[in-house]
Amino acid sequence: MAKKSWLEDERPIREILLYADAEVDDGAWPATVPAVAGFLQQCGGEGFEPQEGVTFLVGENGSGKSTLVEGIAQAFGLPPEGGTTHGGARTADTESPLGQWLKVIRGPGAPRFGFFLRAETMHGYYTWRQEIGSPGPDLHQLSHGESFNSLLESYLDHQQFVQGLVCLDEPEAALSFTSLLSWVAALDRMQSRGTQVICATHSPILASLPGATILELGEWGIRETTWEQLELVQSHRRYLEAPERYLRHLLG
């Protein structure tokens, strides 16, 4: 397939650059996280180019994946605690300065609409929806997982997000195995419509989505890999094949 020309490229985020006057302190968090440092170096050079469809950021706790998703979402104009480009909840300044350092380059004519799902702060977004009289169910009345599934079914997996941006920060925190399978199917539909998705995850189930780009974060920085090569996948396989090999060391 021939590469799209610049004028044909309608990705919500075509490229991410570092502002020339960005006051990045290389000796302070978040720039001290190897993956964030590598990302900033790329943004300050040739630029970081999110691909079409779904991109997964996978890594251990503290590897920087949630920091990157939050920073990209904020640079796009999304509330750092979750919500849409039209608004969301705001309780405290807890995010890193990363989003202020980043310049988002959009495809010509690309929509500016997007959504950021940040697992630990979504109750604030649900309250904001109530306060503005948003249609749909009262998400506070649903379980954690049910509220995420409701957002997916009635909102994210919807025609309005054609060529829009969806940022997801560890949605699996609320989801059962069966729900995760539903999300895989929905993400496939979303990428088929042209939605651009950037998702931080610990879930080998979500990361198994065919056609997705997988970036693994660690002490090396960021590297593109495959589902089969992910340490996350290999570790889950080893544990499920013989949990006793782990438990005899953990439960002594």
GUZA-361463 format. One record per residue: residue in one letter; x, y, z of N, C-alpha, C in turn. Coordinates in steps of 0.05 Angstrom, whole numbers, plus 32768, in hexadecimal, padded with zeros to 4 digits. Atoms other than C-alpha are relative to their C-alpha. Example, Ala and Ser with C-alpha at 12.3 -4.5 7.8 and 13.67 -1.06 7.14 Angstrom:
A80127FE8800080F67FA6809C801280188000 S7FF07FE87FFF81117FEB808F7FF18016800E 
! end
This chain:
M80117FE88000800080008000801280198000 A7FF07FE88002801C80447FEC7FFC80118019 K80017FEE7FE9802C807480247FEF80187FFA K80107FE980047FFA80AC802D801180197FFE S7FF37FE68002800E80F180187FF980118019 W80057FEF7FE980108129804C7FE3800A8000 L801B7FF680027FCD814480337FEB7FEA8005 E801380167FFC7FAC80FF803880017FF6801D D7FFC800A7FE57FC580F3807F7FED800F8013 E80147FF47FEF7F89810080AD80017FF6801C R7FFD80097FE57FA480E380ED7FFC80188014 P80027FEA7FEC7F8F810C812B801B80098009 I7FE57FF87FFA7FD8810A813E80127FF37FEB R7FEE80098015800781058103801D7FFF800A E7FE47FFF7FF680468117812A8000800F801B I7FFC7FF27FE7805C812E816F801C800B8001 L7FE67FF37FFF8094816081768004800D801C L7FF97FF27FE880B7818281B08001801E7FFA Y7FFE7FE3800480AB81CD81B6801D80098004 A7FE47FF67FFF80ED81F281AA8006800D801B D7FFB7FF37FE680E4821881EB7FF77FF08018 A800880127FEA80CF81DC821580157FFF8015 E7FED80007FEA80F081E1825980027FE4800C V7FFD801C7FF781038198826080187FFE8012 D7FEA80057FED812D8187829D80077FE37FFE D7FF8801C800481538148828A80067FF2801A G7FF9800D7FE68165813C82D37FE87FFD8012 A801880027FEF811D813D82ED7FEA7FEF7FF2 W8017800E800A80DF811282E57FEE80137FF0 P8001801B800B80C1810182B380177FFA7FED A7FEB8005801380FF810A828780147FEC8008 T7FED80147FF6812780DB82B37FF67FE37FFB V800B801B800780F980A0829F800B7FFA7FE4 P7FF480068019811E807D82667FEE80027FE7 A80137FFF801780E1807582397FF8801D7FFA V80077FE4800480CD80BE82438017800F7FF4 A7FE87FF3800B811480D5823680037FF97FE2 G7FFE8008801C811580AC81F57FEB800D7FEF F80167FF3800E80D280C881E18006801D7FFB L7FFA7FE3800380E8811081ED801780047FEC Q7FEA7FFE80138128810481C67FF57FFD7FE3 Q800C8003801A80FF80EB818B7FEF80187FF8 C80107FE9800680CE81248190801180197FF9 G7FEE7FE9800581088156819180107FFD7FE7 G7FF1800580188127813681547FEE7FFE7FE8 E80118004801881018117811A7FE280008006 G801C80017FF880C0811581427FF67FE48005 F800D801A7FF9809680DD815F7FE77FFE7FEF E801680038012806380C2812E7FED7FE98009 P801380147FF98027809D814B7FF37FF47FE7 Q800A800D8018800E806A81197FE180017FFF E801D800380037FC7806180FE7FF77FE98012 G800B80167FF07F9A8034812680088001801D V7FFB80027FE37FAD801C816B801D7FFC8006 T7FE480037FF67FF08025818E7FFF7FFA801D F7FFE80087FE47FFD800181CF801B8008800C L7FE87FFC7FF180308019820280007FEC8017 V7FFF80167FED80457FDE822D801A80028010 G7FE880007FF080757FDC82677FF97FFC801E E800480047FE3807F7FD182B27FF6801A800D N80077FE87FF18065800082E7801880138002 G7FEA7FEC7FFF808E804082E4800F80027FE7 S7FF17FFE801A80A48035829C7FFA80197FF0 G80077FE7800E8082807582867FE97FFF7FED K8015800280148049805B825C7FE880128006 S80167FEE7FF98012808082838007801D7FFD T7FF67FE48002803C80BF82857FFF80097FE3 L80007FF9801C804380BD82397FE480037FF6 V801C7FFD800A7FF980B1822C7FF38019800B E800B7FE87FF47FE680E8825C800B80197FF3 G7FF37FE9800D80188119823C7FF580047FE4 I800A7FFE801B8000810981F67FE3800A8000 A801C7FF87FFE7FB78110820A7FFE801E8006 Q80017FE37FF87FC58154822B800980117FE9 A7FF67FF080177FED816D81EF7FEB80027FEA F8016800080147FB1815B81C37FE980128008 G80157FEF7FF67F84818581EF7FEC7FF28011 L801280107FEF7F64814F821A80058005801E P7FFC7FFC7FE47F598157826580127FEB800C P7FEC80137FF67F938136828B7FF47FEB8013 E800C80137FEE7F63811482BB7FEA7FF07FF2 G8013800F80107F3880F882837FE880107FF7 G80177FF2800C7F0081108256800580057FE3 T7FFF7FFA801D7EF6812D8211800C801C7FFB T7FF67FE580077F0F816A81EC7FEC80158007 H80147FED7FF77ECE818A820380028005801E G7FFD7FFB7FE37EE18183824C80017FE78010 G7FFE80167FED7EE9815882898005800A801C A7FFC7FF87FE57EF6815882D3801C800B8005 R7FE67FF67FF87F2F817D82F580018002801E T800080007FE37F418170833D801B800A800B A7FE67FF87FF67F8D817A834580147FFF7FEA D7FEA800180137FCD8188831E80137FEA8008 T7FEF80167FF97FED8144832180107FF67FE8 E7FF3800A80188003813982D9801C800C7FFD S7FE57FF68006804B814182C07FFE80177FED P80007FEA8014805F817D829680037FF77FE3 L7FFA800B801B8069814F825A7FED800C7FEB G80137FF680148029816682378005801C7FF7 Q7FFA7FE48007804081AE8239801980037FED W7FE8800080108081819C82157FFB7FF77FE3 L8004800E801A8060817981DA7FEE80107FED K800F7FF380158046819681997FF47FEA7FEE V800E801480108012816C81757FFC800A7FE3 I80057FFA801C8012816D81287FE97FEF7FF6 R8018800E80087FCE815A810D80017FFC7FE1 G80038003801D7FBE813E80C87FED80157FF6 P80117FEC800B7F9D817080997FE37FF88002 G801C80067FFD7F53817280A97FF97FEC8015 A800680147FEB7F5A814180E27FEF800B8016 P80127FF57FEB7F248147811780108005801A R7FF37FF97FE77F388165815A7FF27FF28017 F800F800D7FEB7F07813A818180107FE8800B G7FF280167FF47F24810881B27FF57FFA801C F800980087FE57F1B80E481F480187FF3800E F7FEB800C7FEF7F4A80D2822D7FF47FF18017 L800980107FEA7F398099825B80187FFA8012 R7FEB80047FEC7F65809A82997FF47FF18017 A800F80137FEF7F52806082C57FFB800A801C E80037FFA7FE47F5E807D830A7FF0801A8005 T800E7FE67FFB7F3A80C083007FE580027FF1 M80187FFE80107EFD80AE82D77FE780088010 H80187FF87FF07ECC80B983117FFC801E7FFF G80027FE480027EDC8103830C7FF380087FE5 Y800D7FFB801A7EC9810182C27FE37FF98000 Y801D80077FFE7E8880DD82D27FF08016800E T800E7FEA7FF27E76811483037FFD80187FED W80017FEA80137E86814982CE7FEA7FFB7FEC R8015800780137E588125829D7FE48005800D Q80197FFB7FF27E20812782D17FFA801E8002 E80047FE47FFC7E2A817082DE7FF880107FE7 I80077FF380197E24818482957FE77FF47FF3 G8018800D800A7DE88157828B80047FEF7FE7 S7FF9801180177E0A8128825A7FEC7FE97FFE P8013801780037DDA80F3823D800E7FE68006 G7FF5801B7FFA7DE380AA824E7FFD7FF9801D P8004800A7FE47DE48081828E8012800F8013 D7FF07FF57FEB7DFE809A82D080167FEC8006 L7FEA80137FFF7E42807A82CE80097FFA801D H7FFB80047FE37E498082831A7FF17FE8800B Q801180167FF67E12804E832280097FE57FF6 L7FF68019800B7E3A801982FC801A7FF8800F S7FE680097FF57E747FEF83148016800C7FEF H7FE97FF5800E7EBA800482FF80017FF57FE3 G7FFF800C801B7EBB7FD382C57FE880067FEF E80197FF9800F7E737FE082B18001801C7FF5 S7FFE7FE580097E81802A82AC801380037FE8 F7FED7FFF80177EBD801F827E7FF37FF37FE8 N800D800D80167E957FEF82537FEA80127FF4 S80157FEE800A7E5C8021824F800C80177FEF L7FF27FEB80107E8C8058823880087FF57FE4 L7FF7800C80197EA7802982037FE87FFC7FED E8017800780117E63801281E97FF180187FF6 S80117FEA80077E3F805481E9800F80187FF6 Y7FF17FE880057E78808481DC80187FFB7FEE L7FE68003800E7EBD806D81C67FFD7FEF7FE6 D8004801180187EA7803581967FE9800B7FF0 H80177FF2800C7E7D8066816F800B800F7FE7 Q7FF97FF380197E7D8087812B800C801C8004 Q7FF67FE57FFB7E8C80CB814A801E80018003 F7FE380017FFC7ED380B48157800F7FF97FE6 V7FF1800580197EE380A7810E801680157FFD Q7FE87FF080037F2980C38106800580128018 G7FFB7FF17FE77F2680DF814D80177FF2800F L7FEB800B7FEF7F5980D181847FF47FF5801A V8007800C7FE67F4E80A281BF801A7FF9800F C7FEA80077FEF7F82809F81F77FF67FF08017 L800980127FEB7F7B8066822880177FFA8013 D7FEB80067FEC7FA2805E82697FF77FE98011 E800580187FF27F9E801782827FE27FFA8005 P801D80067FFC7F54800A82757FFB7FE5800C E8004801B7FF57F5E7FC182897FFD7FFF801E A800280007FE37F607FD782D27FE47FFA800A A801C80047FF87F147FD282D37FF37FE87FF3 L800D801380127F097F9982A380057FE38006 S7FFE801D7FFE7EFB7F4F82A8800C7FF47FE6 F7FF6800E80187F167F1C82767FEC80047FE9 T80157FFE80157ED47F1D82507FFE801C7FF5 S80017FE480087ED27F69824F801880077FEF L7FE87FFA80107F1A7F6C82357FFC7FF67FE3 L8004800B801B7F067F4081FA7FED80137FF0 S80127FED800D7ECD7F7181EB800F80197FF8 W7FF07FE880067EFF7FAB81ED80127FFA7FE8 V7FEF800780177F2D7F8681BC7FEF80037FE6 A80117FFE80187EF37F80818B7FF9801D7FFA A80077FE480057EDF7FC98195801880107FF6 L7FE87FF2800A7F277FE2818B80057FF97FE3 D7FFD8008801C7F297FBB814A7FED80107FEE R80147FF0800F7EE97FDE81338009801D7FFE M7FF87FE47FFF7F0580218148801780057FED Q7FEA7FFC80127F46801981227FF77FFD7FE3 S800B8004801B7F1E800180E57FF2801A7FF6 R800D7FE780077EF7804380E7801480177FFC G7FED7FEB80027F36806C80EA8006800F801A T7FFA7FF47FE67F37807C8134801E7FFB8007 Q7FE480047FF67F7E8087814F7FFF7FFC801E V800180087FE47F8780658192801D7FFD800B I7FE780037FF27FC2806B81C27FF97FF5801C C8009800E7FE87FBC803A81FC80187FF68011 A7FEC800C7FED7FE9802D82397FF37FE8800D T800C80187FF67FDD7FE7825180147FEC800C H7FF280177FF57FF47FAC827B7FF37FE67FF6 S8010801780087FC37F7D8258800A7FF27FE7 P7FF9800F80187FDD7F4782297FE97FFB7FEE I8018800480117F957F3F82117FFC80187FEE L80047FE880117F8D7F8781FA801780027FEB A7FE97FFD80127FD37F8781DC80017FEC7FE9 S8001801480157FC17F4A81B17FF180097FE8 L80107FF680167F977F75818380107FFF7FE5 P7FF28001801A7FAB7F64813B8002801B7FF3 G7FFB7FE7800E7FC97F9D8114800980188011 A7FF87FEA7FEE7FDA7FC78151801F80038000 T7FE47FFA7FFB801E7FE9815B80057FFC801D I7FFA80057FE3803F7FD2819C801C800C8005 L7FE77FF47FF780747FFD81BE80057FF7801C E7FF980097FE680977FDE81F980138013800E L7FF07FEC7FF180B3800D822E80107FF28017 G7FEF800B7FEB80EC7FFD825E801980108004 E7FE77FF27FFB8132800F8274800F80077FE6 W7FF47FFA801A8146800F822A7FF380187FF3 G800F7FEB800D81138045821A7FE67FF67FF4 I8018800A800E80DE803581E680097FF07FE7 R7FF9800F801880E17FFF81B17FE67FF37FF6 E8017800D800C80AE7FE3818080057FE28001 T7FFD801D7FFE80A17F9981897FE67FF37FF7 T8018800F8007806E7F62817C7FF47FF5801A W800E800B7FE9803B7F4381AA800F7FE8800B E7FF280187FF780617F0181AD801A8006800E Q7FE77FF97FF380A17F2481C17FFE80108019 L80047FF17FE880837F4C81F980077FF08019 E7FFA800D7FE780A07F3B823D7FE67FFB8010 L801980027FF3805A7F4682587FF27FE67FF8 V800D8018800A803F7F0D822C800F7FE7800A Q7FF080177FF880787EDE823C7FFD7FFA801E S800380037FE380717EEA82877FE57FF48007 H801B800B7FFA80267EDC82877FFF7FE37FF7 R8000801C800980317E9C825F800E7FEE8014 R7FF180107FED80667E83828F7FF17FFB801A Y800F80037FE7803B7E9182CB7FE87FED7FFD L8018801080047FFB7E7282AF80077FE27FFB E7FF8801C800580217E33829880077FF2801A A7FF7800C7FE7803D7E2782DE800280148016 P7FFF7FEC7FEB80297E58831580107FF88018 E7FF1800A7FE8804A7E2C834A801D80087FFF R7FE47FF88003808E7E40832E8004801B800D Y7FFE7FE57FF480807E8783457FF78000801D L800C7FFF7FE680557E79838280127FF48016 R7FEF800C7FEB80897E4E83A680158014800A H7FED7FEB7FF880B77E8B83A77FF18017800E L800F7FE97FF580807EBD83B97FF27FFA801A L801180067FE980597E9883EF800E7FEF8014 G7FF280107FED80907E7784177FFA8008801D 
! end
